Amino acid sequence: MKHYSYRTEQTYVQWIRRYILFHDKRHPVDMGVPEIKAFLTHLAVKEHVAASTQNQALSALIFLYRHILQKPLDERIDAIRAKLSRKLPTVLTPNEVRSVIQQMSGVYLLIVQLLYGNGLRLREAMQLRIKDLDFPQPQIVVRDTKGQESRITMLSTKLIHPLQEHW
Protein backbone atom coordinates (compact mmCIF):
# COMPACT_ATOMS: atom_id res chain seq x y z
CA MET A 1 0.00 0.00 0.00
CA LYS A 2 1.88 3.00 -1.16
CA HIS A 3 1.50 6.36 0.56
CA TYR A 4 -0.09 4.80 3.63
CA SER A 5 1.60 4.57 7.00
CA TYR A 6 2.34 1.15 8.43
CA ARG A 7 -0.34 1.71 11.07
CA THR A 8 -2.93 2.51 8.39
CA GLU A 9 -1.99 -0.67 6.54
CA GLN A 10 -2.40 -2.72 9.72
CA THR A 11 -5.74 -1.09 10.47
CA TYR A 12 -7.08 -1.64 6.94
CA VAL A 13 -6.05 -5.32 7.00
CA GLN A 14 -7.79 -5.73 10.37
CA TRP A 15 -11.04 -4.18 9.05
CA ILE A 16 -10.97 -6.26 5.88
CA ARG A 17 -10.44 -9.40 7.96
CA ARG A 18 -13.38 -8.49 10.22
CA TYR A 19 -15.58 -7.83 7.17
CA ILE A 20 -14.76 -11.24 5.69
CA LEU A 21 -15.32 -13.03 9.01
CA PHE A 22 -18.60 -11.17 9.57
CA HIS A 23 -19.83 -12.66 6.28
CA ASP A 24 -18.75 -16.22 7.16
CA LYS A 25 -15.46 -16.06 5.24
CA ARG A 26 -17.05 -15.24 1.89
CA HIS A 27 -14.60 -13.81 -0.61
CA PRO A 28 -15.02 -10.04 -1.06
CA VAL A 29 -15.26 -10.51 -4.86
CA ASP A 30 -18.55 -12.29 -4.25
CA MET A 31 -19.87 -9.46 -2.08
CA GLY A 32 -20.67 -5.81 -2.64
CA VAL A 33 -22.63 -2.83 -1.39
CA PRO A 34 -25.37 -4.83 0.44
CA GLU A 35 -22.74 -6.72 2.46
CA ILE A 36 -20.79 -3.55 3.22
CA LYS A 37 -24.03 -1.89 4.34
CA ALA A 38 -24.84 -4.85 6.61
CA PHE A 39 -21.35 -4.82 8.14
CA LEU A 40 -21.29 -1.06 8.76
CA THR A 41 -24.82 -1.15 10.20
CA HIS A 42 -23.77 -3.98 12.52
CA LEU A 43 -20.82 -1.90 13.74
CA ALA A 44 -23.10 1.05 14.55
CA VAL A 45 -26.09 -0.81 15.98
CA LYS A 46 -24.63 -3.87 17.70
CA GLU A 47 -21.08 -2.82 18.54
CA HIS A 48 -21.85 0.86 19.18
CA VAL A 49 -18.63 2.03 17.55
CA ALA A 50 -17.80 5.71 17.22
CA ALA A 51 -18.53 7.47 13.93
CA SER A 52 -14.80 7.79 13.25
CA THR A 53 -14.38 4.03 13.74
CA GLN A 54 -17.18 3.27 11.32
CA ASN A 55 -15.66 5.71 8.81
CA GLN A 56 -12.31 3.97 9.18
CA ALA A 57 -13.92 0.60 8.40
CA LEU A 58 -15.66 2.12 5.37
CA SER A 59 -12.38 3.61 4.11
CA ALA A 60 -10.68 0.22 4.42
CA LEU A 61 -13.44 -1.48 2.44
CA ILE A 62 -13.48 1.20 -0.25
CA PHE A 63 -9.72 0.76 -0.55
CA LEU A 64 -10.16 -3.02 -0.84
CA TYR A 65 -12.70 -2.81 -3.62
CA ARG A 66 -11.16 0.10 -5.51
CA HIS A 67 -7.44 -0.69 -5.32
CA ILE A 68 -7.04 -4.37 -4.50
CA LEU A 69 -10.00 -5.99 -6.25
CA GLN A 70 -10.30 -3.19 -8.83
CA LYS A 71 -14.06 -3.41 -8.48
CA PRO A 72 -15.21 0.14 -7.68
CA LEU A 73 -18.42 0.50 -5.71
CA ASP A 74 -20.81 2.40 -7.94
CA GLU A 75 -23.80 2.71 -5.67
CA ARG A 76 -24.17 4.69 -2.46
CA ILE A 77 -23.71 2.81 0.82
CA ASP A 78 -26.70 3.75 2.97
CA ALA A 79 -25.73 2.06 6.21
CA ILE A 80 -27.05 3.18 9.56
CA ARG A 81 -24.47 5.69 10.70
CA ALA A 82 -22.83 5.69 14.10
CA LYS A 83 -23.72 8.68 16.23
CA LEU A 84 -21.16 11.44 16.50
CA SER A 85 -19.75 11.69 19.98
CA ARG A 86 -20.90 14.76 21.84
CA LYS A 87 -18.59 14.14 24.76
CA LEU A 88 -15.79 16.59 25.26
CA PRO A 89 -12.38 15.06 25.87
CA THR A 90 -11.01 15.06 29.39
CA VAL A 91 -8.13 17.50 29.51
CA LEU A 92 -5.86 18.01 32.49
CA THR A 93 -5.42 21.53 33.80
CA PRO A 94 -1.88 22.93 33.90
CA ASN A 95 -1.86 22.40 37.69
CA GLU A 96 -2.93 18.77 37.29
CA VAL A 97 -0.19 18.21 34.70
CA ARG A 98 2.38 19.75 37.06
CA SER A 99 1.14 17.53 39.88
CA VAL A 100 1.48 14.37 37.77
CA ILE A 101 4.94 15.36 36.53
CA GLN A 102 6.12 16.10 40.08
CA GLN A 103 5.35 12.48 41.01
CA MET A 104 7.71 11.16 38.33
CA SER A 105 11.46 10.71 38.24
CA GLY A 106 14.26 9.28 36.14
CA VAL A 107 13.75 8.23 32.55
CA TYR A 108 9.94 8.36 32.89
CA LEU A 109 10.09 12.01 33.87
CA LEU A 110 12.39 12.70 30.93
CA ILE A 111 10.01 10.98 28.49
CA VAL A 112 6.97 12.88 29.78
CA GLN A 113 8.84 16.19 29.66
CA LEU A 114 9.90 15.40 26.09
CA LEU A 115 6.34 14.54 25.07
CA TYR A 116 4.55 17.34 26.88
CA GLY A 117 7.18 20.06 26.58
CA ASN A 118 7.82 19.55 22.87
CA GLY A 119 4.38 18.55 21.63
CA LEU A 120 5.40 15.08 20.50
CA ARG A 121 3.07 12.17 19.94
CA LEU A 122 3.99 8.98 21.78
CA ARG A 123 4.94 7.20 18.54
CA GLU A 124 7.13 10.13 17.50
CA ALA A 125 8.99 10.08 20.82
CA MET A 126 9.48 6.32 20.61
CA GLN A 127 11.10 6.68 17.19
CA LEU A 128 13.53 9.43 18.21
CA ARG A 129 17.23 8.74 17.71
CA ILE A 130 20.19 10.68 19.07
CA LYS A 131 20.83 12.05 15.56
CA ASP A 132 17.38 13.69 15.69
CA LEU A 133 18.39 15.93 18.60
CA ASP A 134 20.19 19.11 17.65
CA PHE A 135 21.40 20.52 20.98
CA PRO A 136 23.19 23.63 19.61
CA GLN A 137 20.13 24.84 17.67
CA PRO A 138 18.07 23.59 20.05
CA GLN A 139 15.62 21.56 17.96
CA ILE A 140 14.31 18.07 17.28
CA VAL A 141 13.84 16.53 13.85
CA VAL A 142 10.68 14.44 14.08
CA ARG A 143 10.78 11.90 11.24
CA ASP A 144 7.91 10.03 9.60
CA THR A 145 5.20 11.81 11.52
CA LYS A 146 1.50 11.26 11.07
CA GLY A 147 1.06 11.85 7.37
CA GLN A 148 4.59 10.55 6.69
CA GLU A 149 6.24 13.93 6.72
CA SER A 150 9.15 15.11 8.78
CA ARG A 151 9.03 18.26 10.83
CA ILE A 152 11.29 20.27 13.08
CA THR A 153 10.16 21.32 16.53
CA MET A 154 11.87 23.28 19.26
CA LEU A 155 13.76 21.40 21.95
CA SER A 156 13.14 22.81 25.39
CA THR A 157 16.46 24.15 26.69
CA LYS A 158 15.58 22.75 30.13
CA LEU A 159 15.83 19.24 28.63
CA ILE A 160 19.22 19.57 26.94
CA HIS A 161 21.33 18.66 29.98
CA PRO A 162 19.09 15.76 31.16
CA LEU A 163 18.99 14.35 27.62
CA GLN A 164 22.76 14.62 27.23
CA GLU A 165 23.23 12.86 30.56
CA HIS A 166 20.84 10.09 29.55
CA TRP A 167 22.50 9.50 26.19
C-alpha positions, 0 to 999 in steps of 0.5 A, spaced: 500 500 500 503 506 497 502 512 501 499 509 507 503 509 513 504 502 516 499 503 522 494 505 516 496 498 513 495 494 519 488 497 520 485 496 513 487 489 514 484 488 520 477 491 518 478 487 511 479 481 515 473 483 520 468 484 514 470 477 511 469 473 518 462 477 519 460 474 512 462 467 514 469 467 510 465 469 503 470 472 498 469 479 497 469 478 490 462 475 491 460 481 495 458 488 494 454 494 497 449 490 500 454 486 504 458 492 506 451 496 508 450 490 513 457 490 516 457 497 517 450 497 520 452 492 525 458 496 527 453 502 529 447 498 531 450 492 535 457 494 537 456 501 538 462 504 535 464 511 534 462 514 527 470 515 526 471 508 527 465 506 522 468 511 517 475 507 518 472 501 516 468 504 510 475 507 508 478 500 508 473 497 504 473 502 499 480 501 498 479 493 498 474 494 492 477 500 488 485 498 489 485 491 491 479 488 487 479 493 482 471 493 483 469 500 484 463 500 488 458 504 484 452 505 488 451 509 495 452 505 501 446 507 505 448 504 512 445 506 519 451 511 521 454 511 528 452 517 532 457 522 532 460 523 539 458 529 543 462 528 549 468 533 550 475 530 551 477 530 558 483 535 559 488 536 564 489 543 567 496 545 567 496 544 575 494 537 574 499 536 569 504 539 574 502 535 579 502 528 575 509 530 573 512 532 580 510 524 582 515 522 576 522 521 576 528 518 572 527 516 565 519 516 565 520 524 567 524 525 561 520 521 556 513 525 559 517 532 559 519 530 552 512 529 550 509 534 553 514 540 553 515 539 545 508 537 543 510 530 541 506 524 539 507 517 543 509 514 537 514 520 535 517 520 541 518 512 541 522 513 534 527 518 536 534 517 535 540 521 538 541 524 531 534 527 531 536 531 537 540 538 535 542 541 541 546 547 539 540 549 535 536 547 540 531 543 535 528 536 534 527 533 527 521 528 528 521 523 522 515 520 519 510 523 523 503 522 522 502 523 514 509 521 513 512 527 513 518 530 517 518 536 521 522 540 526 520 542 533 523 546 538 527 542 543 526 545 550 532 548 553 531 545 560 531 538 557 538 539 553 542 537 559 538 531 562 537 528 555 545 529 554 546 525 561 541 520 559 544 519 552 
